[in-house]
Structure formats: structure tokens, C-alpha cells
Amino acid sequence: MNKTKMICIAAALAAAILCTSCMTTTYRAGESKSDCKKNVGAGTWGSPKNTAVVFGSEYTNFIVLQQNPKFGYKLYQAQVLGKTTSNLIVIVTLTSTTSMFFVQPLSVGSELKVYEQTKMLGTSASREYLGIGGVDVKITKPGLVYYDANDPGHKNELASLKAMQSYFTGTDWETAITNRMQEIENEKK
């Protein structure tokens, strides 16, 4: 094989390897950021002094059932913000999903069971219905509660807080979120 053919083949292979396409899908569930701020401002949602926000990552849909009879049985759909990015490199697709969710502030003493959760697996969604038996999260004190079923090392907690912060700008929750972010940053030092 002559040099010209080898150079052409090498150039074609390099072009094929570098040939990529990218697709990004964003999703959001729940109320808008301005509605969240209005709910806190109007007192419909509590403050960090008397309620707790359960939050986490890795889900595109998240619904909990509050089961403490004192507060009544009620389903709460979490606020969700996320992004799935798929990169096609020649014939291999690499997909990554980043997401954040939070459940509106709930009273101390609330007992939550994760009723439904949806997670992206590549370019498809996996929805699980988990029933109503048992308690996954019991709110024992006001403030922020990180739900870590799929993130026991809390590696996504800081990113979740940063994404959640814009929903609470200008409210008492913003201070609680900022303080927790600073704690995490200090723990890394």
C-alpha cells in the first residue's frame, strides 16, 4: 500500500473517531421558581425554623406519601430539575444524567414513604412504584434533610443544594441552603 492510501485511510479513521453528535434533554416537574418563592413568602410553605425540606439527586420524578396521621395522609410531588446528555461517538452512545429534587417544606414529625421514583437509564426512564408500607424518611428536626438512598456518600449533595438554591432566593431557606453549602465546602478542606 502506498503512502497516499495510508494517509487517506488514517485521515478517514481520524474523522470517524472525531465524528460525534450530542443531544441534551432538560426536564422540570413541579411548580415554577417564582411559585415556590411565593409559597414561602405567603407562609403556605414553612420556614427552616419549623419545617424541613427533603432533597436529593438522581431522579427525574419523585413522589412521597406523608403517613403521620397527625398531619393527614397526602402525596407530595417533588420539584425536579435535571438534564440528560447523550454523546454519540461513532457507534457508542455515552449518556449522563444530572438532576436535583426537593419536596416542599413539611412539618417536623412527618413520616415519608417514597411512593414513586423515576430515574433515567441511558435514554430511557425507569419508573418504580414502591407502595405505601414503611417509612423512608422521618423528619425529626427543622432544616435540610438529604435523601441519600442512591448516594450514601453524599457526593451529589452540594450540586443538589446549588441547583435548589435558586428556588428559594430571597427567603429564609436561602440562608439555610448557603450555610449547608459552606459546611460541605469546609468538610472538604
N, CA, C and O of each residue as an XYZ file, in Angstrom:
756
protein
N       0.853     -1.174      0.000
C       0.000      0.000      0.000
C       0.898      1.237      0.000
O       1.873      1.310      0.748
N       0.557      2.201     -0.845
C       1.412      3.376     -0.928
C       1.078      4.381      0.180
O       0.062      4.267      0.866
N       1.966      5.363      0.329
C       1.835      6.358      1.388
C       0.543      7.151      1.259
O      -0.081      7.461      2.274
N       0.130      7.483      0.068
C      -1.079      8.287     -0.133
C      -2.303      7.551      0.381
O      -3.143      8.147      1.055
N      -2.419      6.263      0.075
C      -3.560      5.482      0.545
C      -3.547      5.371      2.069
O      -4.594      5.455      2.712
N      -2.362      5.182      2.642
C      -2.267      5.068      4.094
C      -2.663      6.377      4.774
O      -3.331      6.362      5.808
N      -2.260      7.493      4.204
C      -2.618      8.801      4.761
C      -4.123      9.014      4.652
O      -4.744      9.511      5.592
N      -4.723      8.642      3.511
C      -6.178      8.789      3.321
C      -6.943      7.910      4.311
O      -7.939      8.351      4.883
N      -6.490      6.676      4.519
C      -7.157      5.779      5.459
C      -7.026      6.326      6.878
O      -7.996      6.334      7.636
N      -5.844      6.777      7.231
C      -5.629      7.341      8.568
C      -6.500      8.579      8.771
O      -7.065      8.763      9.849
N      -6.615      9.423      7.759
C      -7.444     10.637      7.857
C      -8.915     10.257      7.999
O      -9.645     10.876      8.774
N      -9.349      9.244      7.254
C     -10.744      8.802      7.338
C     -11.045      8.229      8.723
O     -12.107      8.502      9.282
N     -10.140      7.449      9.276
C     -10.319      6.900     10.619
C     -10.354      8.008     11.669
O     -11.183      7.989     12.578
N      -9.456      8.960     11.535
C      -9.432     10.080     12.481
C     -10.735     10.870     12.417
O     -11.274     11.274     13.447
N     -11.241     11.089     11.193
C     -12.502     11.820     11.029
C     -13.660     11.039     11.646
O     -14.535     11.625     12.282
N     -13.668      9.719     11.459
C     -14.734      8.892     12.021
C     -14.690      8.898     13.547
O     -15.729      8.946     14.204
N     -13.485      8.848     14.104
C     -13.347      8.859     15.555
C     -13.798     10.196     16.123
O     -14.433     10.244     17.176
N     -13.479     11.258     15.443
C     -13.844     12.585     15.931
C     -15.295     12.942     15.642
O     -15.817     13.913     16.190
N     -15.949     12.165     14.786
C     -17.338     12.434     14.414
C     -18.239     12.112     15.605
O     -18.404     10.946     15.964
N     -18.805     13.116     16.201
C     -19.683     12.911     17.344
C     -20.946     13.734     17.164
O     -20.979     14.705     16.408
N     -21.973     13.323     17.873
C     -23.166     14.154     17.947
C     -23.587     14.180     19.406
O     -23.326     13.242     20.159
N     -24.229     15.245     19.787
C     -24.601     15.437     21.181
C     -26.067     15.838     21.245
O     -26.533     16.648     20.444
N     -26.792     15.263     22.207
C     -28.190     15.626     22.414
C     -28.398     15.852     23.905
O     -28.013     15.015     24.722
N     -28.996     16.965     24.257
C     -29.269     17.269     25.648
C     -30.768     17.447     25.833
O     -31.415     18.177     25.081
N     -31.312     16.776     26.838
C     -32.722     16.901     27.176
C     -32.806     17.438     28.595
O     -32.182     16.891     29.505
N     -33.563     18.494     28.789
C     -33.769     19.016     30.136
C     -35.208     18.727     30.542
O     -36.090     18.631     29.689
N     -35.442     18.592     31.816
C     -36.783     18.317     32.301
C     -36.989     19.038     33.623
O     -36.052     19.279     34.384
N     -38.237     19.370     33.864
C     -38.605     20.041     35.102
C     -40.004     19.587     35.472
O     -40.884     19.523     34.614
N     -40.213     19.275     36.725
C     -41.536     18.911     37.226
C     -41.812     19.750     38.461
O     -40.889     20.182     39.150
N     -43.070     19.973     38.731
C     -43.449     20.739     39.916
C     -43.717     22.192     39.574
O     -43.899     22.551     38.411
N     -43.739     23.010     40.592
C     -44.071     24.421     40.429
C     -42.865     25.224     39.945
O     -41.721     24.783     40.048
N     -43.148     26.400     39.422
C     -42.069     27.271     38.948
C     -41.303     27.849     40.129
O     -41.759     27.797     41.271
N     -40.133     28.400     39.833
C     -39.325     29.013     40.890
C     -40.084     30.157     41.552
O     -40.043     30.305     42.774
N     -40.773     30.964     40.756
C     -41.499     32.102     41.348
C     -42.642     31.615     42.234
O     -42.928     32.237     43.257
N     -43.309     30.507     41.862
C     -44.382     29.972     42.709
C     -43.820     29.429     44.027
O     -44.450     29.573     45.075
N     -42.645     28.810     43.976
C     -42.014     28.319     45.209
C     -41.730     29.482     46.148
O     -42.014     29.406     47.344
N     -41.170     30.557     45.605
C     -40.861     31.728     46.431
C     -42.136     32.345     47.008
O     -42.157     32.776     48.160
N     -43.203     32.385     46.193
C     -44.487     32.924     46.673
C     -45.039     32.073     47.810
O     -45.544     32.608     48.797
N     -44.945     30.745     47.679
C     -45.449     29.851     48.727
C     -44.704     30.059     50.041
O     -45.315     30.026     51.110
N     -43.396     30.272     49.974
C     -42.621     30.530     51.193
C     -42.996     31.903     51.743
O     -43.246     32.049     52.940
N     -43.035     32.901     50.875
C     -43.345     34.266     51.295
C     -44.729     34.407     51.897
O     -44.925     35.186     52.830
N     -45.695     33.660     51.372
C     -47.071     33.743     51.865
C     -47.291     32.895     53.111
O     -48.351     32.961     53.734
N     -46.291     32.102     53.471
C     -46.430     31.251     54.650
C     -47.095     29.912     54.355
O     -47.294     29.106     55.264
N     -47.445     29.665     53.081
C     -48.027     28.377     52.698
C     -47.023     27.261     52.937
O     -47.381     26.172     53.386
N     -45.770     27.542     52.633
C     -44.671     26.630     52.948
C     -43.958     27.212     54.157
O     -43.783     28.427     54.251
N     -43.551     26.366     55.072
C     -42.919     26.819     56.296
C     -41.493     27.316     56.107
O     -40.950     27.326     55.002
N     -40.917     27.720     57.211
C     -39.548     28.239     57.212
C     -38.600     27.180     57.777
O     -39.057     26.160     58.294
N     -37.280     27.408     57.685
C     -36.328     26.453     58.247
C     -36.374     26.391     59.776
O     -35.712     25.548     60.382
N     -37.142     27.268     60.393
C     -37.269     27.243     61.845
C     -38.284     26.206     62.315
O     -38.196     25.711     63.439
N     -39.259     25.874     61.444
C     -40.309     24.966     61.900
C     -40.659     23.833     60.924
O     -41.542     23.028     61.218
N     -39.993     23.757     59.785
C     -40.256     22.696     58.811
C     -38.932     22.190     58.235
O     -37.866     22.724     58.542
N     -39.014     21.163     57.405
C     -37.812     20.608     56.780
C     -38.051     20.384     55.295
O     -39.157     20.050     54.871
N     -36.999     20.574     54.517
C     -37.010     20.289     53.079
C     -36.192     19.021     52.862
O     -35.004     18.974     53.180
N     -36.838     17.996     52.318
C     -36.137     16.768     51.938
C     -35.688     16.965     50.496
O     -36.491     17.334     49.639
N     -34.401     16.720     50.223
C     -33.889     16.933     48.873
C     -32.890     15.844     48.524
O     -32.435     15.100     49.393
N     -32.556     15.757     47.245
C     -31.599     14.760     46.797
C     -31.311     14.893     45.318
O     -31.513     15.952     44.724
N     -30.833     13.801     44.727
C     -30.450     13.828     43.316
C     -30.799     12.505     42.649
O     -31.292     11.576     43.290
N     -30.537     12.443     41.374
C     -30.622     11.234     40.564
C     -32.022     10.804     40.145
O     -32.171      9.713     39.593
N     -33.042     11.598     40.379
C     -34.388     11.223     39.950
C     -34.966     12.275     39.022
O     -34.671     13.462     39.159
N     -35.794     11.838     38.073
C     -36.484     12.756     37.183
C     -37.930     12.933     37.617
O     -38.629     13.812     37.113
N     -38.380     12.106     38.544
C     -39.695     12.245     39.160
C     -39.585     11.611     40.544
O     -38.913     10.593     40.708
N     -40.237     12.203     41.530
C     -40.108     11.719     42.887
C     -41.368     12.115     43.644
O     -41.671     13.302     43.764
N     -42.107     11.129     44.157
C     -43.352     11.392     44.888
C     -43.278     10.673     46.223
O     -42.920      9.497     46.287
N     -43.622     11.391     47.298
C     -43.634     10.793     48.631
C     -45.044     10.841     49.209
O     -45.849     11.702     48.853
N     -45.325      9.902     50.106
C     -46.584      9.864     50.838
C     -46.280     10.222     52.286
O     -45.465      9.563     52.931
N     -46.930     11.264     52.801
C     -46.808     11.638     54.206
C     -47.777     10.742     54.958
O     -48.969     10.720     54.650
N     -47.265      9.983     55.966
C     -48.077      8.961     56.615
C     -48.375      9.204     58.090
O     -49.099      8.415     58.697
N     -47.847     10.258     58.679
C     -48.137     10.515     60.080
C     -49.583     10.991     60.183
O     -49.920     12.038     59.631
N     -50.460     10.235     60.889
C     -51.875     10.617     60.953
C     -52.107     12.035     61.486
O     -53.114     12.667     61.167
N     -51.183     12.518     62.285
C     -51.295     13.873     62.851
C     -51.380     14.929     61.745
O     -52.047     15.950     61.911
N     -50.699     14.682     60.609
C     -50.669     15.656     59.517
C     -51.537     15.247     58.335
O     -51.620     15.975     57.345
N     -52.179     14.099     58.428
C     -53.031     13.626     57.328
C     -52.209     12.945     56.254
O     -51.048     13.290     56.030
N     -52.807     11.994     55.603
C     -52.128     11.252     54.532
C     -52.210     12.056     53.248
O     -53.297     12.435     52.813
N     -51.065     12.317     52.643
C     -51.056     13.150     51.452
C     -49.840     12.819     50.595
O     -48.752     12.563     51.111
N     -50.040     12.827     49.272
C     -48.928     12.657     48.334
C     -48.331     14.021     48.011
O     -49.055     14.997     47.812
N     -47.004     14.077     47.961
C     -46.300     15.296     47.578
C     -45.380     14.968     46.406
O     -44.524     14.089     46.504
N     -45.564     15.689     45.290
C     -44.653     15.515     44.164
C     -43.511     16.499     44.345
O     -43.724     17.682     44.612
N     -42.308     15.995     44.196
C     -41.125     16.826     44.382
C     -40.932     17.773     43.208
O     -41.359     17.508     42.084
N     -40.277     18.881     43.505
C     -39.778     19.757     42.458
C     -38.575     19.036     41.857
O     -37.719     18.550     42.596
N     -38.498     18.961     40.561
C     -37.388     18.264     39.917
C     -36.811     19.146     38.829
O     -37.548     19.780     38.073
N     -35.493     19.184     38.752
C     -34.785     19.907     37.708
C     -33.635     19.016     37.269
O     -32.834     18.580     38.096
N     -33.549     18.744     35.984
C     -32.482     17.858     35.554
C     -32.122     18.000     34.097
O     -32.746     18.746     33.342
N     -31.084     17.253     33.721
C     -30.572     17.309     32.355
C     -29.946     15.957     32.019
O     -29.173     15.402     32.801
N     -30.295     15.439     30.840
C     -29.668     14.221     30.338
C     -28.911     14.579     29.070
O     -29.473     15.188     28.159
N     -27.648     14.207     29.009
C     -26.817     14.486     27.845
C     -26.346     13.166     27.254
O     -25.782     12.324     27.952
N     -26.586     12.998     25.954
C     -26.137     11.796     25.244
C     -25.148     12.209     24.171
O     -25.417     13.115     23.381
N     -24.011     11.546     24.144
C     -22.990     11.796     23.131
C     -22.805     10.536     22.306
O     -22.500      9.472     22.846
N     -22.990     10.655     20.995
C     -22.749      9.539     20.087
C     -21.349      9.701     19.524
O     -21.056     10.660     18.810
N     -20.498      8.756     19.856
C     -19.126      8.774     19.346
C     -19.003      7.555     18.445
O     -18.913      6.425     18.925
N     -19.001      7.787     17.146
C     -19.022      6.768     16.099
C     -20.234      5.873     16.330
O     -21.324      6.235     15.886
N     -20.111      4.726     16.998
C     -21.266      3.850     17.205
C     -21.576      3.620     18.681
O     -22.457      2.823     19.004
N     -20.881      4.292     19.571
C     -21.089      4.128     21.009
C     -21.768      5.383     21.558
O     -21.333      6.501     21.280
N     -22.837      5.195     22.339
C     -23.522      6.315     22.958
C     -23.189      6.362     24.442
O     -23.375      5.380     25.161
N     -22.697      7.506     24.892
C     -22.409      7.737     26.307
C     -23.455      8.711     26.834
O     -23.635      9.792     26.273
N     -24.147      8.334     27.913
C     -25.209      9.165     28.450
C     -24.946      9.458     29.916
O     -24.563      8.574     30.682
N     -25.157     10.717     30.298
C     -25.052     11.074     31.709
C     -26.262     11.913     32.099
O     -26.764     12.713     31.310
N     -26.717     11.714     33.324
C     -27.872     12.447     33.829
C     -27.480     13.145     35.118
O     -26.883     12.539     36.008
N     -27.816     14.415     35.213
C     -27.651     15.149     36.462
C     -29.029     15.684     36.839
O     -29.736     16.230     35.992
N     -29.407     15.533     38.088
C     -30.716     16.027     38.494
C     -30.707     16.399     39.968
O     -29.807     16.036     40.726
N     -31.731     17.127     40.335
C     -31.945     17.566     41.702
C     -33.440     17.494     41.947
O     -34.235     17.778     41.052
N     -33.824     17.114     43.159
C     -35.235     17.186     43.529
C     -35.329     17.702     44.958
O     -34.392     17.579     45.747
N     -36.484     18.283     45.273
C     -36.782     18.594     46.670
C     -38.281     18.553     46.873
O     -39.063     18.872     45.977
N     -38.660     18.155     48.073
C     -40.067     18.121     48.462
C     -40.329     19.399     49.252
O     -39.513     19.804     50.080
N     -41.469     20.027     48.990
C     -41.781     21.277     49.683
C     -41.600     21.122     51.181
O     -41.695     20.008     51.696
N     -41.339     22.218     51.899
C     -41.137     22.134     53.345
C     -42.312     21.448     54.048
O     -43.473     21.801     53.836
N     -41.985     20.457     54.891
C     -43.006     19.700     55.628
C     -42.729     19.790     57.125
O     -41.602     20.049     57.546
N     -43.766     19.573     57.915
C     -43.688     19.708     59.374
C     -42.765     18.671     59.997
O     -42.653     17.541     59.521
N     -42.104     19.090     61.082
C     -41.317     18.164     61.884
C     -42.293     17.106     62.415
O     -43.380     17.427     62.895
N     -41.883     15.858     62.317
C     -42.751     14.738     62.701
C     -43.351     14.033     61.503
O     -43.913     12.946     61.641
N     -43.239     14.640     60.319
C     -43.745     13.987     59.112
C     -42.990     12.687     58.887
O     -41.783     12.606     59.114
N     -43.713     11.680     58.439
C     -43.139     10.379     58.139
C     -43.400     10.101     56.670
O     -44.549      9.966     56.250
N     -42.328     10.015     55.887
C     -42.461      9.936     54.436
C     -42.086      8.561     53.905
O     -41.090      7.962     54.312
N     -42.896      8.090     53.001
C     -42.615      6.872     52.263
C     -42.462      7.266     50.801
O     -43.340      7.921     50.238
N     -41.348      6.869     50.179
C     -41.185      7.130     48.755
C     -42.194      6.244     48.027
O     -42.112      5.017     48.083
N     -43.134      6.872     47.354
C     -44.217      6.163     46.678
C     -43.857      5.843     45.230
O     -44.117      4.745     44.739
N     -43.258      6.815     44.561
C     -42.880      6.629     43.158
C     -41.586      7.373     42.894
O     -41.373      8.474     43.403
N     -40.723      6.762     42.091
C     -39.487      7.423     41.686
C     -39.157      7.014     40.260
O     -39.360      5.867     39.863
N     -38.652      7.956     39.511
C     -38.260      7.697     38.132
C     -36.820      8.122     37.967
O     -36.418      9.199     38.409
N     -36.055      7.274     37.332
C     -34.633      7.529     37.119
C     -34.325      7.300     35.645
O     -34.865      6.378     35.035
N     -33.465      8.128     35.073
C     -33.051      7.940     33.687
C     -31.965      6.879     33.632
O     -30.999      6.921     34.395
N     -32.132      5.935     32.726
C     -31.128      4.913     32.449
C     -30.787      5.038     30.980
O     -31.523      4.558     30.119
N     -29.664      5.685     30.696
C     -29.338      5.969     29.297
C     -30.346      6.949     28.741
O     -30.508      8.044     29.280
N     -31.021      6.575     27.679
C     -32.017      7.465     27.088
C     -33.439      7.034     27.427
O     -34.394      7.573     26.868
N     -33.594      6.069     28.335
C     -34.938      5.647     28.724
C     -35.146      5.852     30.219
O     -34.191      5.912     30.993
N     -36.403      5.957     30.606
C     -36.739      6.195     32.006
C     -37.170      4.895     32.668
O     -37.847      4.069     32.056
N     -36.774      4.720     33.916
C     -37.170      3.574     34.716
C     -38.036      4.084     35.862
O     -37.544      4.782     36.748
N     -39.319      3.742     35.850
C     -40.254      4.207     36.880
C     -40.532      3.067     37.845
O     -40.832      1.946     37.434
N     -40.428      3.369     39.148
C     -40.699      2.375     40.182
C     -41.815      2.881     41.088
O     -41.784      4.018     41.557
N     -42.806      2.013     41.328
C     -43.834      2.277     42.331
C     -43.471      1.436     43.539
O     -43.361      0.215     43.432
N     -43.284      2.067     44.680
C     -42.745      1.391     45.848
C     -43.779      1.091     46.918
O     -43.432      0.575     47.981
N     -45.025      1.399     46.664
C     -46.072      1.092     47.630
C     -46.136      2.093     48.754
O     -45.487      3.139     48.722
N     -46.946      1.747     49.770
C     -47.173      2.693     50.860
C     -46.724      2.166     52.214
O     -46.875      2.867     53.215
N     -46.185      0.971     52.281
C     -45.768      0.395     53.551
C     -44.400      0.878     53.992
O     -43.476      0.958     53.183
N     -44.268      1.199     55.259
C     -42.976      1.593     55.819
C     -42.734      3.081     55.775
O     -43.533      3.846     55.235
N     -41.614      3.480     56.353
C     -41.216      4.888     56.388
C     -39.779      4.975     55.883
O     -38.896      4.289     56.398
N     -39.544      5.810     54.882
C     -38.198      6.005     54.348
C     -37.485      7.191     54.994
O     -36.269      7.162     55.182
N     -38.243      8.228     55.331
C     -37.654      9.428     55.942
C     -38.585      9.912     57.041
O     -39.775     10.130     56.811
N     -38.034     10.077     58.234
C     -38.795     10.684     59.328
C     -38.136     12.013     59.639
O     -36.946     12.074     59.948
N     -38.912     13.067     59.556
C     -38.376     14.405     59.806
C     -38.365     14.634     61.316
O     -39.412     14.745     61.953
N     -37.153     14.702     61.868
C     -37.006     14.828     63.322
C     -36.611     16.232     63.781
O     -36.709     16.558     64.964
N     -36.165     17.057     62.830
C     -35.792     18.423     63.197
C     -35.980     19.311     61.973
O     -35.977     18.822     60.844
N     -36.145     20.616     62.194
C     -36.309     21.516     61.053
C     -35.001     21.704     60.295
O     -33.918     21.460     60.827
N     -35.119     22.139     59.056
C     -33.934     22.413     58.240
C     -33.898     21.587     56.975
O     -34.933     21.333     56.359
N     -32.706     21.169     56.587
C     -32.490     20.441     55.340
C     -32.208     18.971     55.635
O     -31.434     18.645     56.535
N     -32.845     18.087     54.864
C     -32.663     16.645     55.022
C     -32.291     16.071     53.661
O     -33.098     16.093     52.731
N     -31.060     15.552     53.543
C     -30.613     14.967     52.272
C     -31.060     13.519     52.198
O     -30.706     12.719     53.064
N     -31.833     13.169     51.177
C     -32.278     11.792     50.950
C     -31.215     11.112     50.107
O     -30.984     11.485     48.956
N     -30.569     10.109     50.691
C     -29.380      9.545     50.067
C     -29.496      8.069     49.682
O     -28.489      7.361     49.696
N     -30.678      7.592     49.343
C     -30.844      6.171     49.018
C     -29.885      5.716     47.920
O     -29.363      4.603     47.984
N     -29.648      6.549     46.929
C     -28.738      6.202     45.832
C     -27.423      6.961     45.899
O     -26.610      6.878     44.978
N     -27.208      7.694     46.976
C     -25.994      8.489     47.111
C     -25.528      8.490     48.568
O     -25.459      9.548     49.193
N     -25.203      7.295     49.120
C     -24.834      7.230     50.538
C     -23.587      8.036     50.896
O     -23.404      8.408     52.055
N     -22.738      8.305     49.925
C     -21.549      9.113     50.183
C     -21.799     10.599     50.069
O     -20.877     11.396     50.241
N     -23.024     10.984     49.782
C     -23.428     12.392     49.642
C     -22.596     13.135     48.596
O     -22.388     14.341     48.730
N     -22.119     12.451     47.564
C     -21.284     13.107     46.559
C     -22.063     14.129     45.725
O     -21.458     15.023     45.132
N     -23.387     14.011     45.670
C     -24.196     14.944     44.884
C     -24.914     15.993     45.732
O     -25.676     16.802     45.202
N     -24.678     15.983     47.033
C     -25.401     16.909     47.912
C     -25.119     18.367     47.570
O     -26.052     19.165     47.479
N     -23.871     18.727     47.381
C     -23.525     20.121     47.095
C     -24.153     20.587     45.777
O     -24.706     21.684     45.706
N     -24.066     19.755     44.736
C     -24.666     20.119     43.443
C     -26.180     20.262     43.567
O     -26.772     21.142     42.943
N     -26.806     19.406     44.365
C     -28.255     19.500     44.576
C     -28.619     20.797     45.283
O     -29.591     21.459     44.919
N     -27.837     21.157     46.294
C     -28.084     22.411     47.004
C     -27.945     23.611     46.076
O     -28.765     24.529     46.110
N     -26.901     23.601     45.246
C     -26.689     24.718     44.315
C     -27.857     24.845     43.343
O     -28.304     25.955     43.054
N     -28.353     23.720     42.838
C     -29.474     23.757     41.899
C     -30.768     24.174     42.601
O     -31.610     24.839     41.997
N     -30.932     23.793     43.855
C     -32.142     24.101     44.610
C     -32.176     25.548     45.079
O     -33.254     26.117     45.256
N     -31.019     26.142     45.279
C     -30.929     27.482     45.865
C     -31.759     28.518     45.109
O     -32.388     29.376     45.729
N     -31.767     28.447     43.793
C     -32.487     29.465     43.015
C     -33.998     29.424     43.245
O     -34.684     30.408     42.972
N     -34.527     28.305     43.740
C     -35.961     28.215     44.045
C     -36.307     28.984     45.320
O     -37.473     29.299     45.558
N     -35.299     29.287     46.138
C     -35.533     29.911     47.436
C     -34.823     31.251     47.607
O     -34.697     31.743     48.729
N     -34.357     31.846     46.508
C     -33.660     33.128     46.581
C     -34.540     34.161     47.277
O     -35.720     34.306     46.958
N     -33.948     34.876     48.231
C     -34.667     35.936     48.928
C     -35.564     35.446     50.052
O     -36.342     36.232     50.592
N     -35.482     34.169     50.426
C     -36.292     33.629     51.520
C     -35.360     33.149     52.646
O     -34.140     33.121     52.484
N     -35.953     32.774     53.780
C     -35.161     32.234     54.893
C     -34.449     30.941     54.496
O     -33.392     30.618     55.038
N     -35.028     30.207     53.553
C     -34.407     28.954     53.123
C     -33.084     29.197     52.403
O     -32.189     28.353     52.458
N     -32.950     30.329     51.733
C     -31.700     30.610     51.032
C     -30.528     30.621     52.019
O     -29.455     30.099     51.716
N     -30.729     31.208     53.182
C     -29.675     31.247     54.195
C     -29.329     29.840     54.676
O     -28.154     29.508     54.829
N     -30.344     29.015     54.915
C     -30.103     27.637     55.364
C     -29.333     26.853     54.301
O     -28.432     26.079     54.624
N     -29.690     27.057     53.046
C     -29.015     26.359     51.938
C     -27.563     26.832     51.828
O     -26.651     26.015     51.698
N     -27.352     28.142     51.881
C     -25.999     28.704     51.794
C     -25.129     28.199     52.943
O     -23.971     27.837     52.733
N     -25.681     28.174     54.156
C     -24.920     27.682     55.312
C     -24.520     26.224     55.132
O     -23.393     25.849     55.454
N     -25.434     25.393     54.620
C     -25.101     23.976     54.420
C     -24.036     23.818     53.335
O     -23.154     22.968     53.455
N     -24.109     24.627     52.282
C     -23.082     24.567     51.235
C     -21.714     24.912     51.816
O     -20.716     24.270     51.487
N     -21.666     25.927     52.682
C     -20.398     26.300     53.314
C     -19.877     25.190     54.212
O     -18.671     24.944     54.250
N     -20.769     24.512     54.937
C     -20.358     23.382     55.773
C     -19.711     22.291     54.934
O     -18.669     21.748     55.304
N     -20.334     21.972     53.799
C     -19.801     20.927     52.911
C     -18.432     21.333     52.376
O     -17.501     20.528     52.358
N     -18.315     22.586     51.940
C     -17.033     23.072     51.439
C     -15.956     22.990     52.521
O     -14.820     22.611     52.236
N     -16.308     23.343     53.760
C     -15.337     23.284     54.867
C     -14.945     21.836     55.195
O     -13.800     21.571     55.561
N     -15.895     20.904     55.065
C     -15.608     19.488     55.332
C     -14.609     18.936     54.315
O     -13.848     18.021     54.631
N     -14.606     19.484     53.097
C     -13.697     19.006     52.040
C     -12.273     19.462     52.277
O     -11.336     18.870     51.741
N     -12.093     20.513     53.076
C     -10.743     21.063     53.297
C      -9.923     20.197     54.213
O      -8.769     20.519     54.498
